[in-house]
Amino acid sequence: MRFVSGFFRFWYDFVVGDDWRIAAGVVAVLGLGAVLVATNALDDTLLVLLVGAALVGVVVASVVAGGVAAARAARSDAPN
């Protein structure tokens, strides 16, 4: 049973890692991309570009949000 528990713990840590918001955003973008592929709504080239740009956008938004949170924390810790 420890093997199964360790296996799932490894995959959770590998996929989610430090920021669950990035993992959730990637799952949402890939899910939407899968729906668009299944419905044949867009040209394949356009779909690849949109999904790639959305994935980059998720990561950039998470990094910016983390930077803003760190800056706020640093300001609140600064002596008056």
N, C-alpha and C positions, 0 to 999 in steps of 0.2 A: 504494500500500500504506500510505503514511503516513496517508491519509484514513481508511481502515478502522481502523487502529490508534488514531488520535485519536478516532474515533467511539465505539469501545468503551471507551476510557479515560474519555471524558466521561461515558458512561452509568454506568460503574462508580463513578466519583466522585460522580455525581448521586444514585444509588440508595444506595450504601453510605456515602459521606461519611466522617465522622470516626469513627463507631462501627459496626462490623460487627454488633454484638449487636442493635442496634435493627433493622437491616435483616433479620437472621435471624428475630427475633421477629415482625416484621410479616409476613414470608413465611409463617411457621408459622401465625399466626392467620388470615391470608387463605386459606391452604390448608385448614385445618380448617373454616373457614366455607364454602368451596367444596364440601367433602365433605358438610357438613350440608345445603347447598342441594340438592345432587344427590340425596341420599337422602330429601329432604323430611322430615327428622327433627323439625324444629321449625317453629313458626309464623313467618312472615316477619318480623313486628314484633319478636318475641322474639329472633330470630336477629340482626337488625340491631343491637339493643341490646346483645346479648352480644358480638358482634364489635367494636362500637365501644368498649365497656368494656374488652375485652381489649387493644385497640390502645392505649388510654390507659394501661392497666396496664403494658404493655411499655415505654412511654416513661417513665413515672414510676419504674419499677424501675430503668431504666438511669440516670436522673438521680440517684436516691438512691445507687446503687452508685458512680457517679462521685464524688459528694460524700463518701461514706465513704472512698473511695480517696484523694481529695485531702486529707481530714483526717488520714488515717494518714501520708501523705507529709509533711504539714506538721509533724506531731508528731515524726516521725523526724528531720527536718531542724533541729528546734529545739535550741538549745544547752542543755546540762545545767546 
